């Protein structure tokens, strides 16, 4: 498994430029991967991208230095493991609305990017150290209620 350059960019205090793929096509993913993004996210939560197509999209992105990420449809452990096995370097998990909902999957990141809600997987082996998980907080209410929030 190659290095996750997103983690390196964030560790240096840099910003990551991410592209978004919702067209279910390995060809569109390959074109996006050649446009200069640091990462490309395949959106399986909204739209028509299913596991079979996502796998071919991950293969297309992985022919470049771009880091492939996936927004999964739900926090289903089987789906998370399967998409990571298919080659995603990170998952965006939807509907993480409380710290309690987050705990089974994530530990807080140790960088100043907590505002981005980036949370790193906690498995202590080399492969898992390259993976990212991101909690998709889709409403402001959970942040106000459970996390410190400042306007």
C-alpha positions as CSV (number, residue, x, y, z in Angstrom):
1,X,0.0,0.0,0.0
2,X,1.4,3.4,-1.0
3,X,1.7,6.3,1.4
4,X,-1.5,8.4,2.0
5,X,-0.3,11.8,0.9
6,X,-3.3,13.5,2.4
7,X,-2.1,12.7,5.9
8,X,1.4,14.1,4.9
9,X,-0.2,17.3,3.5
10,X,-2.3,17.8,6.7
11,X,0.7,17.0,9.0
12,X,2.5,19.9,7.3
13,X,-0.5,22.2,7.8
14,X,-1.4,22.2,4.1
15,X,-4.8,22.0,2.5
16,X,-6.0,19.1,0.4
17,X,-7.9,19.7,-2.9
18,X,-10.5,16.9,-3.4
19,X,-12.6,16.1,-6.4
20,X,-16.0,14.4,-6.3
21,X,-17.2,11.6,-8.5
22,X,-20.9,10.8,-8.6
23,X,-21.1,9.6,-12.2
24,X,-20.9,5.8,-12.1
25,X,-18.1,5.4,-14.6
26,X,-14.5,4.3,-14.4
27,X,-13.8,6.5,-17.4
28,X,-15.0,9.6,-15.6
29,X,-13.0,8.7,-12.5
30,X,-9.9,8.2,-14.6
31,X,-10.4,11.7,-16.2
32,X,-10.9,13.3,-12.8
33,X,-7.8,11.6,-11.5
34,X,-5.7,13.3,-14.2
35,X,-7.0,16.8,-13.3
36,X,-4.5,17.7,-10.5
37,X,-6.6,16.8,-7.4
38,X,-4.9,15.5,-4.3
39,X,-7.8,13.1,-3.7
40,X,-11.0,12.0,-5.4
41,X,-14.1,10.9,-3.5
42,X,-16.5,8.4,-5.0
43,X,-20.0,9.1,-3.8
44,X,-21.9,6.0,-3.0
45,X,-24.4,7.7,-0.7
46,X,-26.2,9.8,-3.2
47,X,-26.6,8.8,-6.8
48,X,-26.1,5.7,-8.8
49,X,-22.7,4.4,-7.8
50,X,-22.9,0.9,-6.4
51,X,-20.1,-1.4,-5.1
52,X,-19.3,-3.0,-8.5
53,X,-18.9,0.3,-10.3
54,X,-17.1,1.8,-7.3
55,X,-14.5,-0.9,-7.5
56,X,-13.7,-0.1,-11.2
57,X,-13.6,3.6,-10.3
58,X,-11.1,2.9,-7.5
59,X,-9.0,0.9,-9.9
60,X,-9.0,3.8,-12.4
61,X,-8.0,6.4,-9.8
62,X,-5.3,4.1,-8.4
63,X,-3.4,4.2,-11.7
64,X,-2.4,7.7,-10.6
65,X,-0.9,9.3,-7.5
66,X,-4.3,10.6,-6.5
67,X,-5.7,9.2,-3.2
68,X,-9.0,7.5,-3.7
69,X,-11.7,8.0,-1.0
70,X,-15.3,6.8,-0.8
71,X,-18.4,8.2,0.8
72,X,-20.3,5.1,1.8
73,X,-24.1,4.9,2.0
74,X,-24.2,4.1,5.7
75,X,-22.1,3.1,8.7
76,X,-22.5,-0.6,7.9
77,X,-19.3,-2.5,9.1
78,X,-19.5,-4.9,6.2
79,X,-19.8,-2.1,3.6
80,X,-16.9,-0.2,5.2
81,X,-14.6,-3.2,5.2
82,X,-15.6,-4.2,1.6
83,X,-14.9,-0.7,0.2
84,X,-11.5,-0.6,2.0
85,X,-10.7,-4.0,0.6
86,X,-11.6,-2.7,-2.9
87,X,-8.9,-0.1,-2.6
88,X,-10.3,3.0,-1.0
89,X,-7.8,4.9,1.2
90,X,-10.5,6.3,3.3
91,X,-14.2,6.4,3.9
92,X,-16.6,9.3,4.6
93,X,-19.3,7.9,7.0
94,X,-22.6,9.7,6.9
95,X,-24.9,10.7,9.8
96,X,-22.3,10.7,12.6
97,X,-24.3,13.1,14.9
98,X,-22.9,12.4,18.4
99,X,-19.6,11.4,19.9
100,X,-21.2,8.1,21.0
101,X,-22.1,7.3,17.3
102,X,-18.5,8.0,16.4
103,X,-16.7,5.9,19.0
104,X,-17.1,2.4,17.5
105,X,-15.4,3.6,14.3
106,X,-13.0,6.4,15.0
107,X,-10.6,8.1,17.3
108,X,-10.0,11.9,17.1
109,X,-7.3,13.2,14.7
110,X,-4.3,14.7,16.4
111,X,-4.1,17.7,14.0
112,X,-5.7,21.1,13.8
113,X,-8.1,19.7,11.1
114,X,-10.8,18.6,13.7
115,X,-13.0,21.3,12.2
116,X,-12.9,19.3,9.0
117,X,-14.1,16.3,11.1
118,X,-11.3,14.1,9.9
119,X,-10.9,11.1,12.1
120,X,-8.2,8.5,11.7
121,X,-8.8,4.8,12.0
122,X,-7.2,3.3,15.1
123,X,-6.0,-0.2,14.0
124,X,-2.3,-0.4,14.8
125,X,-0.9,-2.0,11.7
126,X,0.9,-0.4,8.7
127,X,-1.9,-0.7,6.2
128,X,-4.5,0.8,8.6
129,X,-2.2,3.7,9.4
130,X,-2.6,4.9,5.8
131,X,-6.4,4.8,5.9
132,X,-8.7,7.8,6.7
133,X,-12.2,7.9,8.0
134,X,-14.2,11.1,8.0
135,X,-17.4,11.7,9.9
136,X,-20.0,13.4,7.7
137,X,-21.7,15.8,10.1
138,X,-24.6,17.0,8.0
139,X,-26.3,19.4,10.4
140,X,-25.0,22.1,12.7
141,X,-27.2,20.9,15.7
142,X,-25.0,17.9,16.6
143,X,-21.9,20.2,16.6
144,X,-23.6,22.7,18.9
145,X,-24.8,20.1,21.3
146,X,-21.9,17.6,21.5
147,X,-18.7,19.3,20.2
148,X,-17.3,22.7,21.1
149,X,-18.5,25.0,18.4
150,X,-17.6,28.7,17.8
151,X,-18.9,31.0,15.1
